[in-house]
Amino acid sequence: MDSKLIVIAIGGNSLIEDSKHVTVSAQYEAAAKTAHHIARLVKEGHRVVIAHGNGPQVGYILLRAEYARKILHTVPLDSCVADTQGAIGYQLQRALDNEFAALGIKQNVATVVTQVEVDPKDKSFENPTKPIGSFMSQEEAMGHKEKDGWSIMEDAGRGYRRVVASPKPKKIVELDTIKTLLDNNIIVIAAGGGGIPVVRAEDGTLSGKEAVIDKDLAAAILAKDLKADMFVISTAVERVCLNYGKPDQKELKSITIPEIDKYIEEGHFAPGSMLPKIQAIRDFVSSTGGTGLITDPAHLYDALYNGAGTKVVS
């Protein structure tokens, strides 16, 4: 296979494998497993850009802030995303450095703290629906609503949670920086957690927003803007399935854009899990004519070389 530019979006299972292994050291071990498979692709001569999720890690920062609220200031959500970009980027950099050393190859890796522009008039700001952080009692929730201006919702009888906007990404602010690094043969980690949500004023200045961006949609924009040959989404399952979890479950080895549209209309993909991944892959493939892949971390290499995963083509 010729050298390709591949954008890989890795999900939360690449960093936290289960609820019993959430410490920083456990997260590094999970990252190292994913890095092992990515390093094999680099050894084959491919250029790689890695985007990643950060949902649980942002939740931990918010929870720490909640416990410490009587003695420390709270952390704005855009800063939480920036913090996790640095911390997770460090874990992935170290894991990849160690894998490259084991493979006997010299390869530099860099993490770019990435801002992503969103539309200040995005409808999600008027109706926030994305739950973040821990569950609260009604009293705690109302206190935050009055004091901090949080939007609050009751979550399926389990308690109250803060909800924030999840606007669509429009533009990667640091795109030229990422391109420069790639042109100098550096593996890039970027747009972590969907990127830090920012809006640009008429005078060109940027300001952060209390929001979260879907990391697969942001990674799709990154892949399109970089003119990537391939966009890969790493998730919890090896292949996309129809009738997932039912007796007539069917794995899909390959899927076309018309088939995707048909399956979405039939309601095969859950809105909170597979649907945004399918939509992100569809966006990339239909816009560029490139190849999309969806698989789990353990099959990243085999998805390119041995027919694993689900291939998405136009």
ABEGO torsion letter per residue (X at the ends): XBBBBBBBBBBAAAABABAABABAAAAAAAAAAAAAAAAAAAAAGBBBBBBBBAAAAAAAAAAAAAAAAAABBBBBAAAAAAAAAAAAAAAAAAAAAAAAAAAGBBBBBBBBBBBBBBBAABAAAABBABBBEBBBBAAAAAAAAAAAGBBBBBBGGAEBBBBBBBBBBABBAAAAAAAAAAAAGBBBBBGBGGEBBBBBBAAGBBBBBBBBBBAAAAAAAAAAAAGBABBBBBBABABBBBGBGBAABBBBABBBAAAAAAAAAAGABBAABAAAAAAAAAAAAAAAGBBBBBBBAAAAAAAAAAGBEBBBBX
